[in-house]
Amino acid sequence: MKRQIVIAGNWKMHKTNSEAMQLANQIRIKTMDITKTRIIICPPFTALAPVFEIIGDSKIHLGAQNMFWEKEGAYTGEISAGMVKSTGADYVIIGHSERRQYFGETDETVNKKIKAALENGLKPIVCVGETLDEREAQITLKVVGKQIRGAFDGISAEQMSKIIIAYEPVWAIGTGKTATPEQAQEVHGEIRKLIAELYDAQVAEKLIIQYGGSVKPANAESLLSQQDIDGALVGGACLKADSFSEIIHIAEKLQ
Ligand code: PEP
């Protein structure tokens, strides 16, 4: 049986508060008929609280795109897990490749953030994925394996049940290039095997593994039909209510 499909939208650094509220409202209206798919929207920090008001008692969940691991203190410009939680968010994206690439995030900082998120009742969406050079050098599984071992160091099986992994090949993010369903399935299958090794078969079986990298309505069905692809982390196509809700409706029909 297919696991529940989870579709998350990463708005990145897009949308002022009024634009964000408008988009959230359109998504809310267009997904009112959805009963099976879990929907998560991740606006920028500034729009979290206003968007939470808009999604109200709909089934849409709210997530942040990042957070810092310390509770509070002299960390100018940073936002703690508790602050994120206080906006109404219950998810947080951690270790997105853009954060690793432009803001120096490492497996170690990802690990600290995951722990702080869990301590504050936030469910982490942990991103892993290889660069084009790494894929061409045929070290994809090694790279992803290292990211996973580093990210989940000291994380218990019970905590693992609150975590989503997003496999996002860096070469497919924002490029219009998508991994083929077979390429994505191969890595998803290996991630599940590794989680079974690190934890157990039950934890691995329940784990939600999203695919991310230029997911759009045209390729959503073939990706989401794969056995080990349990959802999508969507960038570009989540900025328009039409395309985001189309992906959600495709997911809904597959369950
Ligand atoms: C992302 O930001 O996580 C992403 C997958 O972006 P896009 O869908 O635009 O490739």
Residues whose N, C-alpha, C, O or C-beta is under 5 A from the ligand:
A	BS01	PEP	N10 A172 I173 G174 T175 G212 G213 S214 V215 L233 V234 G235 G236 A237
